[in-house]
Amino acid sequence: MTQSEPATVLGTHDVFNQPGLRGARDLWADDRPLREAAIAAGAQQDVLASAGQVYGSETILQAAEDAQRDLPRLKLFDRGGRRLDEVEFHPGYHAVMQAGLGAGFARVAWDGTPGGHATHAALVYMQMQTEPGAGCPMTMTYAAVPALRHDKTLYETWAPKLMSGIYDPSTRPIAQKQGATLGMAMTEKQGGSDVRANTTRAVRDGEAYRLTGHKWFCSAPMCDGFLTLAQAEGGLTCFLVPRWLEGERNGIRLQRLKNKLGNHANASSEIEYHNALAYRLGEEGAGVRTIIEMVHHTRLDTAIAPAALMRAAIAEAHHWVSHRSVFQRRLIDQPLMREVLADLTLDMEGALAVSMFLASAYDRDDKESRALARIGVALAKYLSNKRCIPVVGEALEVLGGVGYVEDTPMPMLYREAPLNSIWEGSGNVICLDILRTLAREPLAAEVLAEVLDTARGRDSRYDAALEAHRQRWPASPTEAEARWFAESLGNLLTSAALMQTAPDAVVSGYVTSRVAQDRGQMAGTVAGLDAAAILSRLDP
């Protein structure tokens, strides 16, 4: 049956010069920069080709919109006053979760197939363009797998369920489920990023422990378990807290759902542990050292997520200007508009290229690659997320007033833009971590220098900027200069990554504006870009 088109003759006026809806799209086949970066990183093209069709399908796009509009509801009690401590989601949320896990979001990095982390990163990139909130529990499920290796029994019990590709939202213990998700509950009111200040207490109970305390942020409270930190007799320790027990509910009490700026489909919450059963992961007193592997992998996702948000916003803006005319010319044909869009696209291309380059380092098991991933992902997370907010804001402005209206995805993308800069370490925390890593791990500094040196010779302005950086900071900078240092180093690393996959127009444009700093302070205040070549990469 052919669907009737909306009416355009409305009596008082006719509707014209309004771009049509974008509709279904292929997030893999229509994205040339993604394909180039993913193939260079060794990602699994068949997996991504299939996922691109699913993520861009009408079904998942509508499910995502439903999940963002019909928000999670807290269900503390049943009608008889018995505690439930559950969250109720719109079916669209569950559909997005099944699509993501079914595509391999939490599995492909660990199933032994080459290019697993690069494939995972590309899946994150596509997921975050459709429904970012559901990405939170899936990212944590993916990142929990290496942390679980600290305990053989817990790994054998949980890891196969986390990697199953099956989404099972039922309220049953892990032994009765084919698939599971795993979240985190770290932050407390008094400490924030300083988890060593946590006061949640852990007391032995046979082979297990009992936890009592409050967690200020629990990112996804309907996960089947949580990795958490608590003070045991031997110091701050990592624990796995199962959500559901045999025949009873664990002592996890939901206090409230966070009323957040964005990430609305995800039910971030406050929780309390009331004598909750927990299993130790790693040694007592080694909590931070145990959990750091999970944090390291969540950082990969927070590094590529801003590239996805920028891509989604720029794609909407590009569609608008390609189908709307002002002053007798299409917007896309007007020089200033082209310059602005091309300039925005450089930030998106840079964030994508550097994240996929680093994802390939995650896939290699030698010590040099691990060191590169450790320092590189912090630089990429910092730089790309700081760029994300103004890029999405400028793309929103391209649509004019309609971009400020919830009928478009632009408000959602704008609200989402600050999140990944905060998650797993805000800007200052990341910059200080960069300084600590370079000071404590000489190999990280060595492999990063090798990557930057390998890029020499393609653009003299890059070469000059690299030399100027090293002259400005021959040794580790002071804390007060940590952001300047991280921005400079991040731009150089991004340039080096672009040189491996991007065409000359993108590389030259990025070096001109971000490395040589031959530009003003706002988007579009740069001359000499090959706008035609850059914008052609946005065309499906």
HUKA-V377248 format. One record per residue. RES is the residue in one letter. SS is DSSP state (H for helix, E for strand, C for the rest). PHI is phi in radians with two decimals (999 if undefined). NEAR is the number of other ideal C-beta (glycine too) atoms within 10 Angstrom. Layout:
BEGIN
((RES	SS	PHI	NEAR) (RES	SS	PHI	NEAR))
END
This chain:
BEGIN
((M	C	999	3) (T	C	-1.41	4) (Q	C	-1.36	5) (S	C	-1.19	6) (E	C	-1.38	7) (P	C	-1.07	8) (A	C	-1.25	9) (T	C	-2.00	10) (V	E	-1.79	8) (L	C	-1.94	8) (G	C	1.55	6) (T	C	-1.41	5) (H	C	-2.91	8) (D	E	-1.76	10) (V	C	-1.62	10) (F	C	-2.64	7) (N	C	1.01	9) (Q	C	-2.05	11) (P	C	-0.97	15) (G	C	-1.22	9) (L	C	-1.14	9) (R	C	-1.21	14) (G	C	1.22	8) (A	C	-1.10	12) (R	C	-2.61	20) (D	C	-1.93	16) (L	C	-1.29	27) (W	C	-1.77	23) (A	C	-1.15	15) (D	C	-1.55	15) (D	C	-2.13	26) (R	H	-1.08	14) (P	H	-1.04	22) (L	H	-1.11	24) (R	H	-1.04	19) (E	H	-1.09	19) (A	H	-1.21	31) (A	H	-1.21	27) (I	H	-1.13	16) (A	H	-1.10	17) (A	C	-1.44	26) (G	C	1.47	18) (A	C	-1.24	28) (Q	C	-1.49	21) (Q	H	-1.16	15) (D	H	-1.16	9) (V	H	-1.09	21) (L	H	-1.25	29) (A	H	-1.10	13) (S	H	-1.17	15) (A	H	-1.14	25) (G	H	-1.07	23) (Q	H	-1.26	16) (V	H	-1.19	18) (Y	H	-1.08	27) (G	C	-1.66	22) (S	C	-1.27	17) (E	H	-1.02	10) (T	H	-1.08	13) (I	H	-1.31	23) (L	H	-1.07	21) (Q	H	-1.22	12) (A	H	-1.06	25) (A	H	-1.11	26) (E	H	-1.10	16) (D	H	-1.11	17) (A	H	-1.13	26) (Q	H	-1.34	25) (R	H	-1.52	13) (D	C	-1.73	16) (L	C	-1.34	16) (P	C	-1.02	21) (R	E	-2.07	12) (L	E	-1.48	16) (K	E	-2.09	13) (L	E	-1.38	13) (F	E	-2.37	11) (D	C	-1.53	10) (R	C	-1.15	5) (G	C	-1.61	5) (G	C	1.55	7) (R	C	-1.44	8) (R	E	-1.27	12) (L	E	-1.94	14) (D	E	0.92	22) (E	E	-2.19	19) (V	E	-2.14	19) (E	E	-1.80	13) (F	C	-1.96	22) (H	C	-1.15	18) (P	H	-0.95	11) (G	H	-1.06	22) (Y	H	-1.09	27) (H	H	-1.12	15) (A	H	-1.12	20) (V	H	-1.17	30) (M	H	-1.07	24) (Q	H	-1.12	19) (A	H	-1.10	23) (G	H	-1.19	29) (L	H	-1.17	25) (G	H	-1.15	17) (A	H	-1.29	23) (G	C	1.91	24) (F	C	-0.85	27) (A	C	-1.72	29) (R	C	-1.88	24) (V	C	-1.08	27) (A	C	-1.27	27) (W	C	-2.10	17) (D	C	-1.53	11) (G	C	1.57	7) (T	C	-1.37	13) (P	C	-0.97	10) (G	C	1.31	23) (G	H	-1.11	22) (H	H	-1.22	25) (A	H	-1.12	29) (T	H	-1.13	30) (H	H	-1.00	31) (A	H	-1.06	31) (A	H	-1.18	34) (L	H	-1.13	32) (V	H	-1.03	27) (Y	H	-1.02	30) (M	H	-1.30	25) (Q	H	-1.00	27) (M	H	-1.19	26) (Q	H	-1.37	26) (T	H	-1.81	25) (E	C	-2.56	28) (P	H	-1.14	28) (G	H	-1.07	27) (A	H	-1.17	32) (G	H	-1.16	28) (C	H	-1.07	23) (P	H	-1.12	27) (M	H	-1.26	24) (T	H	-1.08	30) (M	H	-1.18	24) (T	H	-1.11	28) (Y	H	-1.03	31) (A	H	-1.34	26) (A	H	-1.30	29) (V	H	-1.00	21) (P	H	-1.16	16) (A	H	-1.16	25) (L	H	-1.17	23) (R	C	-1.17	14) (H	C	-1.25	19) (D	C	-2.48	18) (K	H	-1.07	9) (T	H	-1.16	10) (L	H	-1.12	17) (Y	H	-1.09	17) (E	H	-1.16	10) (T	H	-1.37	18) (W	H	-1.73	23) (A	H	-1.01	18) (P	H	-1.05	12) (K	H	-1.27	20) (L	H	-1.16	25) (M	C	-1.72	21) (S	C	-1.24	17) (G	C	1.37	18) (I	C	-1.91	14) (Y	C	-1.78	23) (D	C	-2.22	17) (P	C	-1.48	17) (S	C	-1.19	9) (T	C	-1.63	13) (R	C	-2.31	14) (P	C	-1.13	17) (I	H	-1.01	19) (A	H	-1.15	10) (Q	H	-1.75	10) (K	C	-2.03	18) (Q	C	-1.52	11) (G	C	-2.37	21) (A	C	-2.58	27) (T	C	-2.17	25) (L	E	-2.32	29) (G	E	-1.96	24) (M	E	-2.29	27) (A	E	-2.50	29) (M	C	-1.96	25) (T	C	-1.25	19) (E	C	-2.14	20) (K	C	-0.98	12) (Q	C	-1.41	11) (G	C	-1.98	15) (G	C	1.05	14) (S	C	-1.19	16) (D	C	-1.47	11) (V	H	-1.19	16) (R	H	-1.18	12) (A	H	-1.51	12) (N	C	-1.02	21) (T	C	-2.04	13) (T	C	-0.97	22) (R	E	-1.78	15) (A	E	-2.16	27) (V	E	-2.14	13) (R	E	-1.06	12) (D	E	-2.46	12) (G	C	1.19	6) (E	C	-1.43	8) (A	E	-1.92	14) (Y	E	-2.38	21) (R	E	-2.13	18) (L	E	-1.85	29) (T	E	-2.39	16) (G	E	2.81	20) (H	E	-2.09	17) (K	E	-2.12	28) (W	E	-1.25	17) (F	E	-2.37	17) (C	E	-2.10	26) (S	C	-1.15	24) (A	C	-2.61	24) (P	C	-1.24	26) (M	C	-1.72	21) (C	C	-1.13	23) (D	C	-1.39	25) (G	E	-2.96	28) (F	E	-2.43	28) (L	E	-1.55	25) (T	E	-2.57	30) (L	E	-2.02	27) (A	E	-2.60	28) (Q	E	-1.51	19) (A	E	-1.68	22) (E	C	-1.01	11) (G	C	-1.59	13) (G	E	2.03	13) (L	E	-1.14	22) (T	E	-2.32	25) (C	E	-1.61	28) (F	E	-2.34	28) (L	E	-1.81	22) (V	E	-1.91	24) (P	E	-1.22	23) (R	C	-1.29	24) (W	E	-2.13	19) (L	E	-2.00	13) (E	C	-1.18	10) (G	C	1.34	6) (E	E	-2.75	9) (R	E	-1.73	16) (N	C	-1.17	21) (G	C	-1.36	18) (I	E	-1.94	24) (R	E	-1.89	16) (L	E	-1.37	21) (Q	E	-1.62	17) (R	E	-2.92	10) (L	E	-1.57	18) (K	C	-1.25	16) (N	C	-1.56	8) (K	C	-1.60	13) (L	C	-1.05	12) (G	C	-2.51	18) (N	C	0.98	23) (H	C	-1.16	21) (A	C	-1.25	28) (N	C	-1.67	27) (A	C	-1.61	27) (S	C	-1.00	19) (S	E	-2.58	23) (E	E	-1.78	19) (I	E	-2.34	23) (E	E	-2.24	18) (Y	E	-1.63	26) (H	E	-1.94	13) (N	E	0.97	12) (A	E	-1.28	27) (L	E	-1.22	18) (A	E	-2.56	29) (Y	E	-2.06	18) (R	E	-1.20	24) (L	E	-2.09	24) (G	C	1.50	18) (E	C	-1.43	15) (E	C	-1.06	17) (G	C	1.50	15) (A	C	-1.88	18) (G	H	-1.06	29) (V	H	-1.15	16) (R	H	-1.09	13) (T	H	-1.29	24) (I	H	-1.42	26) (I	H	-1.10	14) (E	H	-1.17	17) (M	H	-1.16	24) (V	H	-1.06	16) (H	H	-1.00	19) (H	H	-1.42	24) (T	H	-1.14	24) (R	H	-1.13	26) (L	H	-1.05	27) (D	H	-1.19	31) (T	H	-1.28	27) (A	H	-1.44	29) (I	H	-1.59	29) (A	H	-1.00	31) (P	H	-1.10	32) (A	H	-1.07	33) (A	H	-1.15	30) (L	H	-1.12	29) (M	H	-1.11	30) (R	H	-1.04	27) (A	H	-1.08	25) (A	H	-1.20	30) (I	H	-1.17	23) (A	H	-1.10	21) (E	H	-1.12	22) (A	H	-1.11	28) (H	H	-1.14	20) (H	H	-1.08	19) (W	H	-1.09	22) (V	H	-1.23	23) (S	H	-1.36	15) (H	C	-2.22	15) (R	C	-2.28	17) (S	E	-1.96	14) (V	E	-2.44	12) (F	C	0.98	6) (Q	C	1.16	5) (R	E	-2.39	10) (R	E	-1.05	13) (L	H	-1.05	21) (I	H	-1.16	19) (D	H	-1.58	11) (Q	C	-1.57	15) (P	H	-0.96	8) (L	H	-1.18	9) (M	H	-1.09	20) (R	H	-1.09	19) (E	H	-1.15	20) (V	H	-1.10	23) (L	H	-1.11	24) (A	H	-1.10	25) (D	H	-1.10	22) (L	H	-1.07	26) (T	H	-1.10	27) (L	H	-1.09	28) (D	H	-1.15	26) (M	H	-1.11	27) (E	H	-1.08	29) (G	H	-1.12	29) (A	H	-1.10	30) (L	H	-1.17	31) (A	H	-1.11	30) (V	H	-1.22	28) (S	H	-1.19	32) (M	H	-1.21	30) (F	H	-1.06	25) (L	H	-1.29	31) (A	H	-1.04	33) (S	H	-1.17	23) (A	H	-1.20	23) (Y	H	-1.05	24) (D	C	-1.35	21) (R	C	-1.72	14) (D	C	-1.83	7) (D	C	-1.39	10) (K	H	-1.15	10) (E	H	-1.15	14) (S	H	-1.17	17) (R	H	-1.11	17) (A	H	-1.17	20) (L	H	-1.13	25) (A	H	-1.08	24) (R	H	-1.08	23) (I	H	-1.41	23) (G	H	-1.18	30) (V	H	-1.20	26) (A	H	-1.18	30) (L	H	-1.10	27) (A	H	-1.18	30) (K	H	-1.04	33) (Y	H	-1.11	28) (L	H	-1.17	27) (S	H	-1.17	29) (N	H	-1.25	26) (K	H	-1.16	19) (R	H	-1.38	25) (C	H	-1.10	28) (I	H	-1.06	17) (P	H	-1.15	16) (V	H	-1.13	28) (V	H	-1.12	28) (G	H	-1.08	17) (E	H	-1.17	21) (A	H	-1.13	30) (L	H	-1.03	22) (E	H	-1.11	15) (V	H	-0.99	21) (L	C	-1.36	20) (G	H	1.21	12) (G	H	-1.04	7) (V	H	-1.14	14) (G	H	-1.18	22) (Y	H	-1.61	13) (V	C	-1.84	11) (E	C	-1.19	10) (D	C	-1.14	8) (T	C	-1.77	15) (P	C	-1.37	22) (M	H	-1.10	25) (P	H	-1.05	16) (M	H	-1.06	25) (L	H	-1.12	27) (Y	H	-1.18	21) (R	H	-1.16	17) (E	H	-1.34	28) (A	C	-0.98	26) (P	C	-1.37	19) (L	H	-1.11	22) (N	H	-1.23	26) (S	H	-1.26	22) (I	H	-1.53	13) (W	C	-1.12	20) (E	C	1.03	24) (G	C	1.94	20) (S	C	-1.24	15) (G	H	-0.93	17) (N	H	-1.12	13) (V	H	-1.07	16) (I	H	-1.15	26) (C	H	-1.11	24) (L	H	-1.20	17) (D	H	-1.14	19) (I	H	-1.05	26) (L	H	-1.10	18) (R	H	-1.12	12) (T	H	-1.09	17) (L	H	-1.15	19) (A	H	-1.35	12) (R	H	-1.63	9) (E	C	-2.14	15) (P	H	-0.95	10) (L	H	-1.11	14) (A	H	-1.07	22) (A	H	-1.12	16) (E	H	-1.16	12) (V	H	-1.24	23) (L	H	-1.14	22) (A	H	-1.08	12) (E	H	-1.14	11) (V	H	-1.07	18) (L	H	-1.17	18) (D	H	-1.21	12) (T	H	-1.08	12) (A	C	-1.42	20) (R	C	-1.09	14) (G	C	1.75	10) (R	C	-1.52	16) (D	C	-2.49	20) (S	H	-1.11	11) (R	H	-1.24	15) (Y	H	-1.10	24) (D	H	-1.01	15) (A	H	-1.17	12) (A	H	-1.18	20) (L	H	-1.10	21) (E	H	-1.13	11) (A	H	-1.13	13) (H	H	-1.07	17) (R	H	-1.24	12) (Q	H	-1.27	8) (R	H	-1.20	12) (W	C	-2.24	15) (P	C	-1.16	8) (A	C	-2.27	6) (S	C	-1.08	15) (P	C	-1.29	20) (T	C	-1.24	9) (E	H	-1.01	12) (A	H	-1.09	7) (E	H	-1.76	15) (A	H	-1.07	20) (R	H	-1.21	18) (W	H	-1.04	13) (F	H	-1.05	21) (A	H	-1.15	24) (E	H	-1.13	17) (S	H	-1.09	22) (L	H	-1.17	24) (G	H	-1.12	25) (N	H	-1.14	24) (L	H	-1.16	23) (L	H	-1.12	24) (T	H	-1.10	29) (S	H	-1.04	26) (A	H	-1.09	23) (A	H	-1.19	29) (L	H	-1.06	28) (M	H	-1.09	21) (Q	H	-1.44	18) (T	H	-2.35	21) (A	C	-1.52	25) (P	C	-1.29	18) (D	H	-1.01	12) (A	H	-1.05	19) (V	H	-1.28	24) (V	H	-1.06	24) (S	H	-1.10	22) (G	H	-1.12	26) (Y	H	-1.17	28) (V	H	-1.11	25) (T	H	-1.01	19) (S	H	-1.62	23) (R	H	-1.77	24) (V	H	-1.74	21) (A	C	-1.35	17) (Q	C	1.02	13) (D	C	-1.58	13) (R	C	-2.87	17) (G	C	-1.49	11) (Q	C	-1.57	6) (M	C	-1.85	11) (A	C	-1.08	22) (G	C	1.53	17) (T	C	-1.71	12) (V	C	-2.55	20) (A	C	-1.94	10) (G	C	1.55	12) (L	C	-1.22	24) (D	C	-1.50	15) (A	H	-1.04	19) (A	H	-1.06	10) (A	H	-1.19	15) (I	H	-1.18	25) (L	H	-1.23	22) (S	H	-1.08	12) (R	C	-1.34	18) (L	C	-1.51	22) (D	C	-1.28	9) (P	C	-1.02	10))
END
